[in-house]
């Protein structure tokens, strides 16, 4: 096997400053001969290079991480994320402290946080064909551009749970629990948990409560009535026709991240990112 002697840098090309920032970072770290840089969408173009890569450092927001994670997860490459986005739930470093702190992550002392992913397949008339897509956040079936509800029959491990009449259904990983699922009223799960969230999106006159199921469960979402819908796998979209089923299960791949803080720091980071850190309920007033 080739030695893992390269450090990768993947960036969001939409942000004008990121290519120059990455290039200056490579120079500051003295990695010019042992690093490569690429737009996030092009990371997987050179598979031999990925086999030689020990860490991929991302510069962008959570969307950049999602694009990179599904490309490097098959190679078990950990990600170290620098936040250039708005919230950055999954990121580790800021632009200001990146150059100073990155060496401490590359010396082998950082812990590796492993997060489960999902795999989506499309079944038509009993024939299942892989969409070839894996998700770190979620798989979502939603209505198209028209303001209408869709009927989505939902089965868990072959058992009919309900038929949602809703704007859609979100099937989320613990990582995705702080994303679209959260905005739909879903619970927040610890990032290294091993469960799947099934969360309806604006359900109408039907079962509205989200459900947490085992990582080994298979979730089947069948579009029953109405016009075609859209399936989104971490933002990669396709059309679902009436009668087709999206099959969602645990991916064989795992996304890995380099972390310095202990696992329990997730809770303080969560409240900071949500803007509720430090708030407390005042004691009751005595008469």
C-alpha positions, -999 to +999 in steps of 0.1 A: +000+000+000+012+036-007+023+056+023+000+084+035+024+112+030+001+140+018-020+166+035-051+176+014-068+210+014-103+213+001-121+246-001-153+263-011-146+279-045-177+301-042-160+322-015-135+344-034-109+345-006-106+307+000-081+297-027-056+324-016-062+316+021-055+280+015-023+287-005-010+310+022-019+285+048+001+258+030+031+282+028+028+292+065+028+255+075+057+246+053+038+220+034+044+231-001+060+197-011+036+175+008+002+190+002-024+193-025-053+218-028-086+214-046-121+228-048-144+206-027-163+192-057-130+180-073-115+162-044-123+127-057-109+132-092-075+117-083-080+085-064-043+077-062-037+110-045-065+102-020-048+069-011-017+088-002-036+114+019-035+112+057-058+142+065-080+166+045-083+201+058-114+219+047-119+257+043-155+266+041-187+259+060-207+228+068-217+225+032-181+221+022-176+194+047-206+175+034-192+175-001-158+164+010-169+138+035-187+115+011-157+116-012-130+108+014-150+085+037-143+054+015-106+060+021-110+065+059-094+099+057-101+122+087-112+158+082-100+189+100-124+217+093-118+255+093-149+276+095-155+302+068-192+298+069-220+311+092-227+285+118-202+257+113-216+230+136-190+205+123-160+228+120-131+228+144-109+258+138-114+295+129-095+314+102-077+333+128-063+303+148-059+278+119-021+283+111-012+283+148-032+252+158-031+229+128+003+214+137-012+202+170-037+181+150-012+167+126+012+153+152-011+123+161-023+137+194-059+146+183-087+122+189-107+109+159-145+114+161-164+089+139-199+097+126-223+074+108-235+081+073-266+070+053-269+053+019-298+059-004-312+036-031-342+040-054-366+011-060-389+010-090-413-020-095-394-042-070-360-035-087-336-016-065-309+006-081-284+025-060-284+063-064-247+060-057-250+086-030-240+087+007-251+113+032-235+127+063-265+148+071-297+135+056-319+121+029-350+141+022-381+136+001-400+169-005-426+183-028-414+201-059-417+238-065-455+238-063-472+245-029-488+211-024-487+182+000-473+148-009-483+114+005-453+094+016-458+058+029-431+052+055-420+017+065-394+008+091-377-026+087-406-037+064-433-026+089-458+001+078-455+029+103-477+056+087-484+075+055-473+111+060-493+138+042-468+165+044-443+188+027-419+159+030-400+135+052-364+139+065-343+108+074-313+121+093-281+110+109-270+123+143-249+149+125-279+160+105-300+164+137-287+199+140-296+208+104-328+205+085-343+180+109-338+205+138-357+232+119-386+208+114-388+202+151-367+171+154-345+161+184-307+168+186-286+136+189-250+133+201-228+133+170-213+098+176-247+083+184-258+053+163-294+061+155-315+074+126-341+101+129-373+100+108-388+134+109-419+146+089-418+181+074-449+201+081-472+171+084-509+178+078-537+158+096-514+129+101-487+115+125-465+145+133-440+131+158-405+123+147-391+089+154-356+077+164-347+042+151-317+019+153-287+024+130-294-010+116-330-001+106-340+002+069-363+031+062-385+029+030-403+061+018-428+054-010-444+083-029-481+073-031-501+101-046-497+134-063-471+147-087-434+138-087-413+148-057-377+155-051-352+134-032-321+152-018-291+134-005-270+160+013-281+184-014-276+162-044-311+160-059-331+137-082-367+131-091-390+106-074-420+094-094-453+082-079-449+045-069-411+047-065-395+040-031-364+056-016-346+030+005-324+045+032-300+025+054-267+029+072-238+035+048-208+012+050-186+044+052-180+065+083-170+102+083-140+109+106-130+142+121-100+154+141-109+169+175-089+183+204-116+189+229-132+160+248-164+145+235-186+162+261-176+196+247-202+190+220-229+204+244-212+237+251-204+241+214-240+234+205-254+261+227-228+286+215-236+279+178-274+281+185-268+314+203-283+303+236-250+298+256-250+311+291-287+317+293-303+306+326-338+306+340-341+332+369-351+318+403-387+323+412-395+355+431-404+351+467-436+368+478 
